[in-house]
Amino acid sequence: MREVYGGTSSYKNQVHATWQFANDIKPGDIIFVKKGRKEIIGRGVVEGEYVYDPTREHYRNTRTVRWTDKGLWEHPEQLAMKTLTDVTPYTDFVKKTQALFDGDSIDSAVRDEDEEERTYDPYTADDFLHDVFMDEDRYIILKALLLTKKNVILQGAWCVFNQLPLLFVIGLPIGLAKKQAARCCMEALVLYLTFHYFLSTILSQWGNVFGVDFAA
């Protein structure tokens, strides 16, 4: 772009927009056209693939679009400065923009969407095993891990609090020591206790997986 347009700019945004226009946009996508940073002037549906037309004097990067709405609508939010922006991840922004064309108030459109009760078909263990490359035994182990992992994290988090008396007895003389290196004793103790709590909880939950027999 520097060779064509000159200047010292990096043309980063322009290059990214051109790439998105040619590669990311797909037929069926809904596009909104903005004017400045406060107005929307149209909505359309992409119907064609990317075409570079060298016969055009300007705007040679083209796509066929069926325009469903043309006019002038003031947007309640400030629009992006970029020429082309993928707004798909910004669901609230999309709802508000759609509401401009659907004739609904923006607040009610967002509220109705949030309050709408969604129902989903039950997803059973058989459905899961059908979708993944995993046998039933490994599935049972994975499920047990997911159900008990919170307990492992909780036990590790409570490690320091459960040992406060011991830490106080050791930490007090260390704090009064004149040599700074004495704090290494406290650091080693905390590391040991944390390791001990995590290891103890992991073995109590999944000891059979590692071949540990607590009954022996």
N, C-alpha and C positions, 0 to 999 in steps of 0.2 A: 504493500500500500504506500510505503514511502516513495517507491520508484514512480508510482502513478500520481500520487497527490502531493508528494514533497513534504517538507517540514521535518521536524525532529520528534514528533509525537510517536508513541509506541503503537498507536492504533489498536490497543488491546481489546477495548470494548467493541470496536468496529469488526475486528476479526472474529471475535466470539459470536457476535450477532449474525454475521454472515454464515458461520459454521452452523449455528442453530437453525437458521432459515433453510439451509440446504439439507441438513442431516437429521435434526431433531424433530422438526415439525412433520406430522404425518397426516394423510387424508383422514378426515373425520374430526380433526382437532377443531375446537372452537377458539376463535381469536377475537380480541377486542382491540379497536384502534383508538388511540388517545390523541388529544391535542393539548400540548403543554403538559402541565402537571395536575390539572383539576378537571379536565373535560374528556368525556368519551364520545366519539363521533360515529361509532359503528360496531356491529357485531356480525361475524360471518363464520361459515364452516369451510374448512379447507377441503377441496375436492381433487386437486391435482398434485402430481409429484413435482419436485424441483426441476425447473428448466432454465437454462442460461440462454438468453436470446440476444445474440450479438447484433441483430439488425436494429434493435431499439437504441435511440440516442441516449436515453437515460434509463435507470432502473432495469438493468438487463437480467438481474436475478429475479425470477418470477415463479409464482404459483397461482393456480386457478382457485378462486374463492367465490362461494355463493353467499352474497351479502343478504342476511336476513333482516337486518335493522340498520337504518341510516338516520342520522339526526344529530342532536346535541344534548348530552346529558351531563350534569355536573356531578362529579363523584365526591362522596363525603370524605374520602381520604386523599392524601397527597400521593400522586402517582410517581413511579420511578422515572429518573431522568434518562435511563438507557432507552435506545431506540426499540430494542426487542428484549422482553423479559418473560421468562417462563413463570407464570403465577400459579401453576398447578399445586405446589406445596402449600400455598397460602390460602387455606380453605375459607377462612372468614372473609378475606378480600374477594375471593371468587363469588361467594354467596351475595355479598353486597353489590358486586358488579352485575350479577345476573338479575338481581332484584330491580335494577334500573330498567331493564327491558321487560320483565315479567309483569310489571304494573303493581307489584307488592311493595309495601313499605320495607325499607331495609331492615329495621329492627325486628319486625314481625317475621321476616323471612329467616333471619338467623335464629330467632327464638323458636319458631316452629320446627326448624331442622334439629335444634338441640333437644326439644321436647318430644320429638317423634320416637315412639317406642320401636326398637329394632328387634327382630326375632331371627334367630339363626337355627338351622337344623342341627340336631345333636351330632357331635363328632366323637365316635366311639373308638375303642382300642382297635377293633377290626379295621376301621377306616384308616387309622394311623398306620397300622402294619401293612395295609394295602398300598399306601403312598410312599413308604420308605423301604430301603434295603436293610431290614433288620429283623431278626427272629424274635419270637415272643419272650424268650428268656432275657435277652438284652433289653427288650422294652421294659420288662418288670424291674430290672436293675436301674435303668434310666429313670423310671417313674419314682422309684424309692429315693434316688439321689435328689431329684427335684423337690420331693416332699420334705426331705430332711435337711437340705442344705442351709435353710434359715437357722436351724438349731446350731449348726457348726459355726456359722458366722456370729451368732449370739453368744455362744460360749467363749469364742475368741475375744469378743468385745468386752465381756465382763471379766476377762482375765485380770487386768490391773486392779479393778475395783474390789474383786474378791480377795485380793492379796494386799490390801492397803496396810493392815497392821504390820506385816512382814516388811513391806517396802519402807514404812516409816522407821522401823527399828534399824534397818540397814542404811537408809538414806540420811538419818540424822547425823551419825558420825562421819559419813562421807561429806556431808555439807559443812561440817566443822573442820574437815581436814584442810591443811594448808596447801597440799599439792593438788593441782587441778586434775591430774591423771586419775585421782581416786574415783572420779565419777564413772570410770570404765566399769567398776564393779557393779554399779547400779544398772548401767546399760546392759551388761551381760545377764544380770538377773531378770530384767524385764524381757529380754529376748528368750531366755530359757523358759520362763513362765508362759509366755505367749505360745511358744512351740509346744510346750507340754499340754496346754489346754486344747489347742487345735488337734494334736495327735491323739489325745485321749478321746475326744469327741468323735473323730473320724473312725477310730478303731471300734468304739462302742456302737456306732451306727452301721458300719460296713466291715466289721472284723472278719466275717465269714468270707467276704470277697478276697481278702488278703491271706486267708488261711489261718486266721487267729481263732483258737478254740478257748474261750474264756472258762469253759467248764473243766478244762484239764487241770 
